[in-house]
Amino acid sequence: MIEVLCNDRVGKKVRVKCMPDDTIGDFKKLLAAQIGTAPEKIVLKKGNTVYKDHITLADYEIHNGSNLELYYA
């Protein structure tokens, strides 16, 4: 179990507990349940990289304590 911090740069910071073998799509569903937004409207980025839904957190090297940027489509 890892904990990932998502920051939307407007003051909302959310900690999400998940497994490293979860896909980004699964992670978005967990995040959406916490913030009350539809998972389809969530875009996760780090720098210039936009994370794709079918790839796992471990493949993107997202570990415990990682920070992701949260955007809304």
PQR file of N, CA, C, O and H, with PARSE charges and radii, in Angstrom:
ATOM      1  N   MET A   1       0.855  -1.178   0.000 -0.4000 1.5000
ATOM      2  CA  MET A   1       0.000   0.000   0.000 -0.0000 2.0000
ATOM      3  C   MET A   1       0.897   1.235   0.000  0.5500 1.7000
ATOM      4  O   MET A   1       1.812   1.351   0.815 -0.5500 1.4000
ATOM      5  N   ILE A   2       0.621   2.160  -0.928 -0.4000 1.5000
ATOM      6  CA  ILE A   2       1.374   3.411  -0.987 -0.0000 2.0000
ATOM      7  C   ILE A   2       0.395   4.574  -0.856  0.5500 1.7000
ATOM      8  O   ILE A   2      -0.812   4.416  -1.042 -0.5500 1.4000
ATOM      9  H   ILE A   2      -0.122   2.067  -1.590  0.4000 1.0000
ATOM     10  N   GLU A   3       0.942   5.747  -0.530 -0.4000 1.5000
ATOM     11  CA  GLU A   3       0.137   6.961  -0.411 -0.0000 2.0000
ATOM     12  C   GLU A   3       0.706   8.003  -1.368  0.5500 1.7000
ATOM     13  O   GLU A   3       1.889   8.337  -1.306 -0.5500 1.4000
ATOM     14  H   GLU A   3       1.922   5.876  -0.378  0.4000 1.0000
ATOM     15  N   VAL A   4      -0.155   8.514  -2.257 -0.4000 1.5000
ATOM     16  CA  VAL A   4       0.253   9.482  -3.269 -0.0000 2.0000
ATOM     17  C   VAL A   4      -0.480  10.792  -3.007  0.5500 1.7000
ATOM     18  O   VAL A   4      -1.682  10.792  -2.744 -0.5500 1.4000
ATOM     19  H   VAL A   4      -1.116   8.242  -2.307  0.4000 1.0000
ATOM     20  N   LEU A   5       0.237  11.901  -3.079 -0.4000 1.5000
ATOM     21  CA  LEU A   5      -0.344  13.225  -2.855 -0.0000 2.0000
ATOM     22  C   LEU A   5      -0.663  13.876  -4.192  0.5500 1.7000
ATOM     23  O   LEU A   5       0.196  13.950  -5.070 -0.5500 1.4000
ATOM     24  H   LEU A   5       1.214  11.902  -3.293  0.4000 1.0000
ATOM     25  N   CYS A   6      -1.902  14.351  -4.350 -0.4000 1.5000
ATOM     26  CA  CYS A   6      -2.334  15.060  -5.557 -0.0000 2.0000
ATOM     27  C   CYS A   6      -2.630  16.502  -5.192  0.5500 1.7000
ATOM     28  O   CYS A   6      -3.358  16.774  -4.237 -0.5500 1.4000
ATOM     29  H   CYS A   6      -2.600  14.291  -3.637  0.4000 1.0000
ATOM     30  N   ASN A   7      -2.060  17.428  -5.958 -0.4000 1.5000
ATOM     31  CA  ASN A   7      -2.189  18.857  -5.697 -0.0000 2.0000
ATOM     32  C   ASN A   7      -2.763  19.525  -6.941  0.5500 1.7000
ATOM     33  O   ASN A   7      -2.211  19.380  -8.032 -0.5500 1.4000
ATOM     34  H   ASN A   7      -1.468  17.208  -6.734  0.4000 1.0000
ATOM     35  N   ASP A   8      -3.881  20.267  -6.785 -0.4000 1.5000
ATOM     36  CA  ASP A   8      -4.486  20.926  -7.946 -0.0000 2.0000
ATOM     37  C   ASP A   8      -4.019  22.374  -8.101  0.5500 1.7000
ATOM     38  O   ASP A   8      -4.550  23.095  -8.946 -0.5500 1.4000
ATOM     39  H   ASP A   8      -4.329  20.385  -5.899  0.4000 1.0000
ATOM     40  N   ARG A   9      -3.061  22.808  -7.323 -0.4000 1.5000
ATOM     41  CA  ARG A   9      -2.459  24.143  -7.412 -0.0000 2.0000
ATOM     42  C   ARG A   9      -3.418  25.275  -7.074  0.5500 1.7000
ATOM     43  O   ARG A   9      -3.081  26.444  -7.265 -0.5500 1.4000
ATOM     44  H   ARG A   9      -2.631  22.223  -6.636  0.4000 1.0000
ATOM     45  N   VAL A  10      -4.609  24.948  -6.573 -0.4000 1.5000
ATOM     46  CA  VAL A  10      -5.554  25.978  -6.165 -0.0000 2.0000
ATOM     47  C   VAL A  10      -5.850  25.859  -4.678  0.5500 1.7000
ATOM     48  O   VAL A  10      -6.743  26.531  -4.161 -0.5500 1.4000
ATOM     49  H   VAL A  10      -4.882  23.999  -6.417  0.4000 1.0000
ATOM     50  N   GLY A  11      -5.107  25.013  -3.999 -0.4000 1.5000
ATOM     51  CA  GLY A  11      -5.286  24.874  -2.568 -0.0000 2.0000
ATOM     52  C   GLY A  11      -5.800  23.524  -2.124  0.5500 1.7000
ATOM     53  O   GLY A  11      -5.853  23.261  -0.923 -0.5500 1.4000
ATOM     54  H   GLY A  11      -4.381  24.468  -4.419  0.4000 1.0000
ATOM     55  N   LYS A  12      -6.180  22.660  -3.045 -0.4000 1.5000
ATOM     56  CA  LYS A  12      -6.691  21.345  -2.678 -0.0000 2.0000
ATOM     57  C   LYS A  12      -5.567  20.319  -2.794  0.5500 1.7000
ATOM     58  O   LYS A  12      -5.004  20.106  -3.868 -0.5500 1.4000
ATOM     59  H   LYS A  12      -6.138  22.874  -4.021  0.4000 1.0000
ATOM     60  N   LYS A  13      -5.257  19.690  -1.663 -0.4000 1.5000
ATOM     61  CA  LYS A  13      -4.276  18.601  -1.648 -0.0000 2.0000
ATOM     62  C   LYS A  13      -4.977  17.368  -1.114  0.5500 1.7000
ATOM     63  O   LYS A  13      -5.614  17.410  -0.061 -0.5500 1.4000
ATOM     64  H   LYS A  13      -5.714  19.863  -0.790  0.4000 1.0000
ATOM     65  N   VAL A  14      -4.859  16.273  -1.842 -0.4000 1.5000
ATOM     66  CA  VAL A  14      -5.555  15.043  -1.490 -0.0000 2.0000
ATOM     67  C   VAL A  14      -4.537  13.914  -1.409  0.5500 1.7000
ATOM     68  O   VAL A  14      -3.708  13.747  -2.304 -0.5500 1.4000
ATOM     69  H   VAL A  14      -4.342  16.238  -2.697  0.4000 1.0000
ATOM     70  N   ARG A  15      -4.607  13.142  -0.330 -0.4000 1.5000
ATOM     71  CA  ARG A  15      -3.774  11.943  -0.192 -0.0000 2.0000
ATOM     72  C   ARG A  15      -4.616  10.733  -0.551  0.5500 1.7000
ATOM     73  O   ARG A  15      -5.711  10.546  -0.021 -0.5500 1.4000
ATOM     74  H   ARG A  15      -5.280  13.278   0.397  0.4000 1.0000
ATOM     75  N   VAL A  16      -4.098   9.910  -1.458 -0.4000 1.5000
ATOM     76  CA  VAL A  16      -4.824   8.730  -1.924 -0.0000 2.0000
ATOM     77  C   VAL A  16      -3.999   7.493  -1.621  0.5500 1.7000
ATOM     78  O   VAL A  16      -2.827   7.409  -1.987 -0.5500 1.4000
ATOM     79  H   VAL A  16      -3.208  10.062  -1.889  0.4000 1.0000
ATOM     80  N   LYS A  17      -4.623   6.532  -0.949 -0.4000 1.5000
ATOM     81  CA  LYS A  17      -3.959   5.260  -0.671 -0.0000 2.0000
ATOM     82  C   LYS A  17      -4.332   4.281  -1.770  0.5500 1.7000
ATOM     83  O   LYS A  17      -5.507   4.127  -2.105 -0.5500 1.4000
ATOM     84  H   LYS A  17      -5.576   6.600  -0.653  0.4000 1.0000
ATOM     85  N   CYS A  18      -3.317   3.612  -2.337 -0.4000 1.5000
ATOM     86  CA  CYS A  18      -3.535   2.694  -3.442 -0.0000 2.0000
ATOM     87  C   CYS A  18      -2.416   1.659  -3.475  0.5500 1.7000
ATOM     88  O   CYS A  18      -1.511   1.678  -2.641 -0.5500 1.4000
ATOM     89  H   CYS A  18      -2.363   3.737  -2.065  0.4000 1.0000
ATOM     90  N   MET A  19      -2.491   0.771  -4.431 -0.4000 1.5000
ATOM     91  CA  MET A  19      -1.469  -0.252  -4.615 -0.0000 2.0000
ATOM     92  C   MET A  19      -0.586   0.141  -5.796  0.5500 1.7000
ATOM     93  O   MET A  19      -1.070   0.773  -6.735 -0.5500 1.4000
ATOM     94  H   MET A  19      -3.227   0.754  -5.108  0.4000 1.0000
ATOM     95  N   PRO A  20       0.707  -0.220  -5.770 -0.5600 1.5000
ATOM     96  CA  PRO A  20       1.596   0.133  -6.884  0.2800 2.0000
ATOM     97  C   PRO A  20       1.189  -0.501  -8.217  0.5500 1.7000
ATOM     98  O   PRO A  20       1.519   0.034  -9.276 -0.5500 1.4000
ATOM     99  N   ASP A  21       0.479  -1.626  -8.183 -0.4000 1.5000
ATOM    100  CA  ASP A  21       0.076  -2.276  -9.429 -0.0000 2.0000
ATOM    101  C   ASP A  21      -1.293  -1.800  -9.930  0.5500 1.7000
ATOM    102  O   ASP A  21      -1.822  -2.364 -10.887 -0.5500 1.4000
ATOM    103  H   ASP A  21       0.210  -2.061  -7.324  0.4000 1.0000
ATOM    104  N   ASP A  22      -1.871  -0.777  -9.303 -0.4000 1.5000
ATOM    105  CA  ASP A  22      -3.102  -0.157  -9.813 -0.0000 2.0000
ATOM    106  C   ASP A  22      -2.769   0.636 -11.075  0.5500 1.7000
ATOM    107  O   ASP A  22      -1.679   1.194 -11.199 -0.5500 1.4000
ATOM    108  H   ASP A  22      -1.442  -0.319  -8.526  0.4000 1.0000
ATOM    109  N   THR A  23      -3.709   0.679 -11.997 -0.4000 1.5000
ATOM    110  CA  THR A  23      -3.507   1.511 -13.187 -0.0000 2.0000
ATOM    111  C   THR A  23      -3.849   2.965 -12.845  0.5500 1.7000
ATOM    112  O   THR A  23      -4.459   3.243 -11.813 -0.5500 1.4000
ATOM    113  H   THR A  23      -4.595   0.226 -11.896  0.4000 1.0000
ATOM    114  N   ILE A  24      -3.454   3.871 -13.712 -0.4000 1.5000
ATOM    115  CA  ILE A  24      -3.795   5.283 -13.528 -0.0000 2.0000
ATOM    116  C   ILE A  24      -5.317   5.448 -13.538  0.5500 1.7000
ATOM    117  O   ILE A  24      -5.851   6.275 -12.799 -0.5500 1.4000
ATOM    118  H   ILE A  24      -2.958   3.645 -14.550  0.4000 1.0000
ATOM    119  N   GLY A  25      -6.015   4.676 -14.363 -0.4000 1.5000
ATOM    120  CA  GLY A  25      -7.475   4.716 -14.398 -0.0000 2.0000
ATOM    121  C   GLY A  25      -8.081   4.329 -13.059  0.5500 1.7000
ATOM    122  O   GLY A  25      -9.023   4.973 -12.596 -0.5500 1.4000
ATOM    123  H   GLY A  25      -5.582   4.004 -14.964  0.4000 1.0000
ATOM    124  N   ASP A  26      -7.547   3.270 -12.425 -0.4000 1.5000
ATOM    125  CA  ASP A  26      -8.008   2.860 -11.099 -0.0000 2.0000
ATOM    126  C   ASP A  26      -7.725   3.957 -10.075  0.5500 1.7000
ATOM    127  O   ASP A  26      -8.555   4.249  -9.214 -0.5500 1.4000
ATOM    128  H   ASP A  26      -6.782   2.747 -12.802  0.4000 1.0000
ATOM    129  N   PHE A  27      -6.541   4.557 -10.182 -0.4000 1.5000
ATOM    130  CA  PHE A  27      -6.150   5.622  -9.266 -0.0000 2.0000
ATOM    131  C   PHE A  27      -7.098   6.822  -9.398  0.5500 1.7000
ATOM    132  O   PHE A  27      -7.475   7.431  -8.397 -0.5500 1.4000
ATOM    133  H   PHE A  27      -5.866   4.319 -10.882  0.4000 1.0000
ATOM    134  N   LYS A  28      -7.477   7.155 -10.632 -0.4000 1.5000
ATOM    135  CA  LYS A  28      -8.405   8.268 -10.859 -0.0000 2.0000
ATOM    136  C   LYS A  28      -9.756   7.992 -10.211  0.5500 1.7000
ATOM    137  O   LYS A  28     -10.395   8.910  -9.696 -0.5500 1.4000
ATOM    138  H   LYS A  28      -7.171   6.660 -11.445  0.4000 1.0000
ATOM    139  N   LYS A  29     -10.199   6.729 -10.233 -0.4000 1.5000
ATOM    140  CA  LYS A  29     -11.479   6.379  -9.607 -0.0000 2.0000
ATOM    141  C   LYS A  29     -11.405   6.565  -8.096  0.5500 1.7000
ATOM    142  O   LYS A  29     -12.356   7.057  -7.490 -0.5500 1.4000
ATOM    143  H   LYS A  29      -9.680   5.984 -10.651  0.4000 1.0000
ATOM    144  N   LEU A  30     -10.290   6.179  -7.479 -0.4000 1.5000
ATOM    145  CA  LEU A  30     -10.108   6.381  -6.037 -0.0000 2.0000
ATOM    146  C   LEU A  30     -10.070   7.870  -5.708  0.5500 1.7000
ATOM    147  O   LEU A  30     -10.687   8.319  -4.741 -0.5500 1.4000
ATOM    148  H   LEU A  30      -9.517   5.779  -7.972  0.4000 1.0000
ATOM    149  N   LEU A  31      -9.349   8.622  -6.514 -0.4000 1.5000
ATOM    150  CA  LEU A  31      -9.242  10.066  -6.321 -0.0000 2.0000
ATOM    151  C   LEU A  31     -10.594  10.743  -6.505  0.5500 1.7000
ATOM    152  O   LEU A  31     -10.958  11.627  -5.729 -0.5500 1.4000
ATOM    153  H   LEU A  31      -8.848   8.257  -7.299  0.4000 1.0000
ATOM    154  N   ALA A  32     -11.346  10.331  -7.536 -0.4000 1.5000
ATOM    155  CA  ALA A  32     -12.656  10.919  -7.805 -0.0000 2.0000
ATOM    156  C   ALA A  32     -13.618  10.685  -6.655  0.5500 1.7000
ATOM    157  O   ALA A  32     -14.436  11.550  -6.343 -0.5500 1.4000
ATOM    158  H   ALA A  32     -11.051   9.613  -8.167  0.4000 1.0000
ATOM    159  N   ALA A  33     -13.529   9.521  -6.021 -0.4000 1.5000
ATOM    160  CA  ALA A  33     -14.398   9.227  -4.885 -0.0000 2.0000
ATOM    161  C   ALA A  33     -14.110  10.157  -3.711  0.5500 1.7000
ATOM    162  O   ALA A  33     -15.016  10.491  -2.947 -0.5500 1.4000
ATOM    163  H   ALA A  33     -12.864   8.818  -6.274  0.4000 1.0000
ATOM    164  N   GLN A  34     -12.859  10.574  -3.563 -0.4000 1.5000
ATOM    165  CA  GLN A  34     -12.496  11.459  -2.447 -0.0000 2.0000
ATOM    166  C   GLN A  34     -12.835  12.913  -2.712  0.5500 1.7000
ATOM    167  O   GLN A  34     -13.212  13.630  -1.785 -0.5500 1.4000
ATOM    168  H   GLN A  34     -12.123  10.302  -4.183  0.4000 1.0000
ATOM    169  N   ILE A  35     -12.712  13.373  -3.962 -0.4000 1.5000
ATOM    170  CA  ILE A  35     -12.925  14.792  -4.235 -0.0000 2.0000
ATOM    171  C   ILE A  35     -14.300  15.088  -4.833  0.5500 1.7000
ATOM    172  O   ILE A  35     -14.675  16.254  -4.951 -0.5500 1.4000
ATOM    173  H   ILE A  35     -12.406  12.791  -4.715  0.4000 1.0000
ATOM    174  N   GLY A  36     -15.053  14.063  -5.213 -0.4000 1.5000
ATOM    175  CA  GLY A  36     -16.399  14.281  -5.732 -0.0000 2.0000
ATOM    176  C   GLY A  36     -16.448  14.761  -7.157  0.5500 1.7000
ATOM    177  O   GLY A  36     -17.357  15.504  -7.527 -0.5500 1.4000
ATOM    178  H   GLY A  36     -14.748  13.115  -5.117  0.4000 1.0000
ATOM    179  N   THR A  37     -15.490  14.355  -7.969 -0.4000 1.5000
ATOM    180  CA  THR A  37     -15.448  14.721  -9.379 -0.0000 2.0000
ATOM    181  C   THR A  37     -15.468  13.440 -10.208  0.5500 1.7000
ATOM    182  O   THR A  37     -14.981  12.405  -9.755 -0.5500 1.4000
ATOM    183  H   THR A  37     -14.752  13.751  -7.668  0.4000 1.0000
ATOM    184  N   ALA A  38     -16.021  13.499 -11.404 -0.4000 1.5000
ATOM    185  CA  ALA A  38     -16.047  12.324 -12.274 -0.0000 2.0000
ATOM    186  C   ALA A  38     -14.620  11.956 -12.696  0.5500 1.7000
ATOM    187  O   ALA A  38     -13.838  12.844 -13.035 -0.5500 1.4000
ATOM    188  H   ALA A  38     -16.416  14.340 -11.773  0.4000 1.0000
ATOM    189  N   PRO A  39     -14.265  10.662 -12.682 -0.5600 1.5000
ATOM    190  CA  PRO A  39     -12.899  10.252 -13.049  0.2800 2.0000
ATOM    191  C   PRO A  39     -12.518  10.627 -14.478  0.5500 1.7000
ATOM    192  O   PRO A  39     -11.337  10.817 -14.770 -0.5500 1.4000
ATOM    193  N   GLU A  40     -13.504  10.735 -15.376 -0.4000 1.5000
ATOM    194  CA  GLU A  40     -13.214  11.091 -16.768 -0.0000 2.0000
ATOM    195  C   GLU A  40     -12.729  12.539 -16.893  0.5500 1.7000
ATOM    196  O   GLU A  40     -12.068  12.888 -17.871 -0.5500 1.4000
ATOM    197  H   GLU A  40     -14.463  10.580 -15.140  0.4000 1.0000
ATOM    198  N   LYS A  41     -13.051  13.371 -15.917 -0.4000 1.5000
ATOM    199  CA  LYS A  41     -12.676  14.786 -15.965 -0.0000 2.0000
ATOM    200  C   LYS A  41     -11.324  15.064 -15.318  0.5500 1.7000
ATOM    201  O   LYS A  41     -10.859  16.203 -15.336 -0.5500 1.4000
ATOM    202  H   LYS A  41     -13.588  13.087 -15.123  0.4000 1.0000
ATOM    203  N   ILE A  42     -10.678  14.036 -14.741 -0.4000 1.5000
ATOM    204  CA  ILE A  42      -9.414  14.211 -14.044 -0.0000 2.0000
ATOM    205  C   ILE A  42      -8.254  13.951 -15.000  0.5500 1.7000
ATOM    206  O   ILE A  42      -8.249  12.957 -15.725 -0.5500 1.4000
ATOM    207  H   ILE A  42     -11.055  13.110 -14.727  0.4000 1.0000
ATOM    208  N   VAL A  43      -7.266  14.857 -14.994 -0.4000 1.5000
ATOM    209  CA  VAL A  43      -6.033  14.686 -15.761 -0.0000 2.0000
ATOM    210  C   VAL A  43      -4.882  14.755 -14.765  0.5500 1.7000
ATOM    211  O   VAL A  43      -4.770  15.718 -14.007 -0.5500 1.4000
ATOM    212  H   VAL A  43      -7.270  15.665 -14.404  0.4000 1.0000
ATOM    213  N   LEU A  44      -4.030  13.738 -14.765 -0.4000 1.5000
ATOM    214  CA  LEU A  44      -2.871  13.709 -13.863 -0.0000 2.0000
ATOM    215  C   LEU A  44      -1.611  13.954 -14.662  0.5500 1.7000
ATOM    216  O   LEU A  44      -1.405  13.356 -15.719 -0.5500 1.4000
ATOM    217  H   LEU A  44      -4.122  12.955 -15.381  0.4000 1.0000
ATOM    218  N   LYS A  45      -0.757  14.848 -14.145 -0.4000 1.5000
ATOM    219  CA  LYS A  45       0.489  15.200 -14.826 -0.0000 2.0000
ATOM    220  C   LYS A  45       1.622  15.261 -13.818  0.5500 1.7000
ATOM    221  O   LYS A  45       1.407  15.382 -12.612 -0.5500 1.4000
ATOM    222  H   LYS A  45      -0.924  15.333 -13.287  0.4000 1.0000
ATOM    223  N   LYS A  46       2.824  15.174 -14.343 -0.4000 1.5000
ATOM    224  CA  LYS A  46       4.037  15.452 -13.573 -0.0000 2.0000
ATOM    225  C   LYS A  46       4.987  16.094 -14.569  0.5500 1.7000
ATOM    226  O   LYS A  46       5.458  15.432 -15.494 -0.5500 1.4000
ATOM    227  H   LYS A  46       2.999  15.075 -15.323  0.4000 1.0000
ATOM    228  N   GLY A  47       5.269  17.365 -14.391 -0.4000 1.5000
ATOM    229  CA  GLY A  47       6.061  18.090 -15.379 -0.0000 2.0000
ATOM    230  C   GLY A  47       5.261  18.212 -16.668  0.5500 1.7000
ATOM    231  O   GLY A  47       4.140  18.721 -16.658 -0.5500 1.4000
ATOM    232  H   GLY A  47       4.886  17.902 -13.640  0.4000 1.0000
ATOM    233  N   ASN A  48       5.832  17.747 -17.781 -0.4000 1.5000
ATOM    234  CA  ASN A  48       5.126  17.778 -19.060 -0.0000 2.0000
ATOM    235  C   ASN A  48       4.506  16.436 -19.416  0.5500 1.7000
ATOM    236  O   ASN A  48       3.925  16.294 -20.492 -0.5500 1.4000
ATOM    237  H   ASN A  48       6.742  17.333 -17.789  0.4000 1.0000
ATOM    238  N   THR A  49       4.618  15.448 -18.533 -0.4000 1.5000
ATOM    239  CA  THR A  49       4.104  14.107 -18.799 -0.0000 2.0000
ATOM    240  C   THR A  49       2.648  13.997 -18.362  0.5500 1.7000
ATOM    241  O   THR A  49       2.325  14.248 -17.201 -0.5500 1.4000
ATOM    242  H   THR A  49       5.090  15.563 -17.659  0.4000 1.0000
ATOM    243  N   VAL A  50       1.776  13.623 -19.282 -0.4000 1.5000
ATOM    244  CA  VAL A  50       0.376  13.348 -18.962 -0.0000 2.0000
ATOM    245  C   VAL A  50       0.263  11.838 -18.801  0.5500 1.7000
ATOM    246  O   VAL A  50       0.625  11.088 -19.708 -0.5500 1.4000
ATOM    247  H   VAL A  50       2.038  13.419 -20.225  0.4000 1.0000
ATOM    248  N   TYR A  51      -0.236  11.390 -17.655 -0.4000 1.5000
ATOM    249  CA  TYR A  51      -0.316   9.966 -17.376 -0.0000 2.0000
ATOM    250  C   TYR A  51      -1.511   9.342 -18.080  0.5500 1.7000
ATOM    251  O   TYR A  51      -2.618   9.880 -18.041 -0.5500 1.4000
ATOM    252  H   TYR A  51      -0.529  11.999 -16.918  0.4000 1.0000
ATOM    253  N   LYS A  52      -1.276   8.197 -18.729 -0.4000 1.5000
ATOM    254  CA  LYS A  52      -2.313   7.480 -19.477 -0.0000 2.0000
ATOM    255  C   LYS A  52      -2.979   6.439 -18.585  0.5500 1.7000
ATOM    256  O   LYS A  52      -2.329   5.834 -17.733 -0.5500 1.4000
ATOM    257  H   LYS A  52      -0.377   7.761 -18.762  0.4000 1.0000
ATOM    258  N   ASP A  53      -4.288   6.231 -18.786 -0.4000 1.5000
ATOM    259  CA  ASP A  53      -5.106   5.420 -17.886 -0.0000 2.0000
ATOM    260  C   ASP A  53      -4.737   3.939 -17.816  0.5500 1.7000
ATOM    261  O   ASP A  53      -4.972   3.314 -16.782 -0.5500 1.4000
ATOM    262  H   ASP A  53      -4.817   6.722 -19.478  0.4000 1.0000
ATOM    263  N   HIS A  54      -4.177   3.358 -18.860 -0.4000 1.5000
ATOM    264  CA  HIS A  54      -3.953   1.911 -18.885 -0.0000 2.0000
ATOM    265  C   HIS A  54      -2.591   1.478 -18.335  0.5500 1.7000
ATOM    266  O   HIS A  54      -2.305   0.282 -18.289 -0.5500 1.4000
ATOM    267  H   HIS A  54      -3.987   3.865 -19.700  0.4000 1.0000
ATOM    268  N   ILE A  55      -1.756   2.418 -17.921 -0.4000 1.5000
ATOM    269  CA  ILE A  55      -0.412   2.101 -17.425 -0.0000 2.0000
ATOM    270  C   ILE A  55      -0.419   2.147 -15.901  0.5500 1.7000
ATOM    271  O   ILE A  55      -1.091   2.990 -15.307 -0.5500 1.4000
ATOM    272  H   ILE A  55      -1.989   3.390 -17.958  0.4000 1.0000
ATOM    273  N   THR A  56       0.328   1.241 -15.264 -0.4000 1.5000
ATOM    274  CA  THR A  56       0.315   1.147 -13.802 -0.0000 2.0000
ATOM    275  C   THR A  56       1.166   2.238 -13.161  0.5500 1.7000
ATOM    276  O   THR A  56       2.025   2.844 -13.800 -0.5500 1.4000
ATOM    277  H   THR A  56       0.874   0.555 -15.746  0.4000 1.0000
ATOM    278  N   LEU A  57       0.901   2.466 -11.887 -0.4000 1.5000
ATOM    279  CA  LEU A  57       1.681   3.441 -11.121 -0.0000 2.0000
ATOM    280  C   LEU A  57       3.142   3.015 -11.056  0.5500 1.7000
ATOM    281  O   LEU A  57       4.037   3.852 -11.169 -0.5500 1.4000
ATOM    282  H   LEU A  57       0.203   1.974 -11.367  0.4000 1.0000
ATOM    283  N   ALA A  58       3.391   1.721 -10.874 -0.4000 1.5000
ATOM    284  CA  ALA A  58       4.762   1.221 -10.789 -0.0000 2.0000
ATOM    285  C   ALA A  58       5.520   1.451 -12.096  0.5500 1.7000
ATOM    286  O   ALA A  58       6.715   1.749 -12.072 -0.5500 1.4000
ATOM    287  H   ALA A  58       2.664   1.041 -10.782  0.4000 1.0000
ATOM    288  N   ASP A  59       4.842   1.316 -13.231 -0.4000 1.5000
ATOM    289  CA  ASP A  59       5.492   1.551 -14.523 -0.0000 2.0000
ATOM    290  C   ASP A  59       5.907   3.010 -14.687  0.5500 1.7000
ATOM    291  O   ASP A  59       6.916   3.304 -15.329 -0.5500 1.4000
ATOM    292  H   ASP A  59       3.872   1.074 -13.250  0.4000 1.0000
ATOM    293  N   TYR A  60       5.128   3.920 -14.107 -0.4000 1.5000
ATOM    294  CA  TYR A  60       5.483   5.338 -14.128 -0.0000 2.0000
ATOM    295  C   TYR A  60       6.434   5.712 -12.986  0.5500 1.7000
ATOM    296  O   TYR A  60       6.796   6.878 -12.832 -0.5500 1.4000
ATOM    297  H   TYR A  60       4.309   3.680 -13.586  0.4000 1.0000
ATOM    298  N   GLU A  61       6.830   4.727 -12.196 -0.4000 1.5000
ATOM    299  CA  GLU A  61       7.722   4.928 -11.046 -0.0000 2.0000
ATOM    300  C   GLU A  61       7.123   5.897 -10.030  0.5500 1.7000
ATOM    301  O   GLU A  61       7.816   6.759  -9.489 -0.5500 1.4000
ATOM    302  H   GLU A  61       6.536   3.780 -12.321  0.4000 1.0000
ATOM    303  N   ILE A  62       5.829   5.741  -9.783 -0.4000 1.5000
ATOM    304  CA  ILE A  62       5.140   6.501  -8.740 -0.0000 2.0000
ATOM    305  C   ILE A  62       5.190   5.655  -7.482  0.5500 1.7000
ATOM    306  O   ILE A  62       4.643   4.553  -7.441 -0.5500 1.4000
ATOM    307  H   ILE A  62       5.266   5.041 -10.223  0.4000 1.0000
ATOM    308  N   HIS A  63       5.850   6.174  -6.455 -0.4000 1.5000
ATOM    309  CA  HIS A  63       6.079   5.429  -5.225 -0.0000 2.0000
ATOM    310  C   HIS A  63       5.386   6.109  -4.056  0.5500 1.7000
ATOM    311  O   HIS A  63       4.709   7.123  -4.230 -0.5500 1.4000
ATOM    312  H   HIS A  63       6.295   7.070  -6.488  0.4000 1.0000
ATOM    313  N   ASN A  64       5.556   5.551  -2.872 -0.4000 1.5000
ATOM    314  CA  ASN A  64       4.999   6.125  -1.654 -0.0000 2.0000
ATOM    315  C   ASN A  64       5.535   7.538  -1.462  0.5500 1.7000
ATOM    316  O   ASN A  64       6.747   7.752  -1.479 -0.5500 1.4000
ATOM    317  H   ASN A  64       6.106   4.728  -2.732  0.4000 1.0000
ATOM    318  N   GLY A  65       4.641   8.494  -1.280 -0.4000 1.5000
ATOM    319  CA  GLY A  65       5.042   9.883  -1.058 -0.0000 2.0000
ATOM    320  C   GLY A  65       5.208  10.701  -2.326  0.5500 1.7000
ATOM    321  O   GLY A  65       5.588  11.869  -2.250 -0.5500 1.4000
ATOM    322  H   GLY A  65       3.656   8.320  -1.266  0.4000 1.0000
ATOM    323  N   SER A  66       4.934  10.124  -3.489 -0.4000 1.5000
ATOM    324  CA  SER A  66       5.061  10.871  -4.744 -0.0000 2.0000
ATOM    325  C   SER A  66       3.999  11.966  -4.825  0.5500 1.7000
ATOM    326  O   SER A  66       2.921  11.849  -4.242 -0.5500 1.4000
ATOM    327  H   SER A  66       4.625   9.175  -3.550  0.4000 1.0000
ATOM    328  N   ASN A  67       4.323  13.029  -5.555 -0.4000 1.5000
ATOM    329  CA  ASN A  67       3.394  14.142  -5.762 -0.0000 2.0000
ATOM    330  C   ASN A  67       2.980  14.176  -7.238  0.5500 1.7000
ATOM    331  O   ASN A  67       3.826  14.079  -8.127 -0.5500 1.4000
ATOM    332  H   ASN A  67       5.199  13.124  -6.028  0.4000 1.0000
ATOM    333  N   LEU A  68       1.684  14.314  -7.489 -0.4000 1.5000
ATOM    334  CA  LEU A  68       1.161  14.454  -8.835 -0.0000 2.0000
ATOM    335  C   LEU A  68       0.383  15.750  -8.945  0.5500 1.7000
ATOM    336  O   LEU A  68      -0.215  16.217  -7.976 -0.5500 1.4000
ATOM    337  H   LEU A  68       0.997  14.393  -6.766  0.4000 1.0000
ATOM    338  N   GLU A  69       0.399  16.325 -10.141 -0.4000 1.5000
ATOM    339  CA  GLU A  69      -0.372  17.536 -10.391 -0.0000 2.0000
ATOM    340  C   GLU A  69      -1.751  17.134 -10.905  0.5500 1.7000
ATOM    341  O   GLU A  69      -1.877  16.310 -11.811 -0.5500 1.4000
ATOM    342  H   GLU A  69       0.884  15.945 -10.928  0.4000 1.0000
ATOM    343  N   LEU A  70      -2.775  17.728 -10.315 -0.4000 1.5000
ATOM    344  CA  LEU A  70      -4.163  17.391 -10.629 -0.0000 2.0000
ATOM    345  C   LEU A  70      -4.785  18.514 -11.454  0.5500 1.7000
ATOM    346  O   LEU A  70      -4.792  19.672 -11.035 -0.5500 1.4000
ATOM    347  H   LEU A  70      -2.673  18.398  -9.579  0.4000 1.0000
ATOM    348  N   TYR A  71      -5.306  18.165 -12.624 -0.4000 1.5000
ATOM    349  CA  TYR A  71      -5.978  19.123 -13.505 -0.0000 2.0000
ATOM    350  C   TYR A  71      -7.355  18.581 -13.836  0.5500 1.7000
ATOM    351  O   TYR A  71      -7.607  17.384 -13.699 -0.5500 1.4000
ATOM    352  H   TYR A  71      -5.300  17.224 -12.964  0.4000 1.0000
ATOM    353  N   TYR A  72      -8.239  19.452 -14.267 -0.4000 1.5000
ATOM    354  CA  TYR A  72      -9.586  19.066 -14.646 -0.0000 2.0000
ATOM    355  C   TYR A  72      -9.795  19.337 -16.130  0.5500 1.7000
ATOM    356  O   TYR A  72      -9.474  20.419 -16.623 -0.5500 1.4000
ATOM    357  H   TYR A  72      -8.035  20.424 -14.379  0.4000 1.0000
ATOM    358  N   ALA A  73     -10.338  18.344 -16.841 -0.4000 1.5000
ATOM    359  CA  ALA A  73     -10.563  18.490 -18.289 -0.0000 2.0000
ATOM    360  C   ALA A  73     -11.918  19.119 -18.556  0.5500 1.7000
ATOM    361  O   ALA A  73     -12.286  19.323 -19.713 -0.5500 1.4000
ATOM    362  H   ALA A  73     -10.599  17.465 -16.441  0.4000 1.0000
TER
END
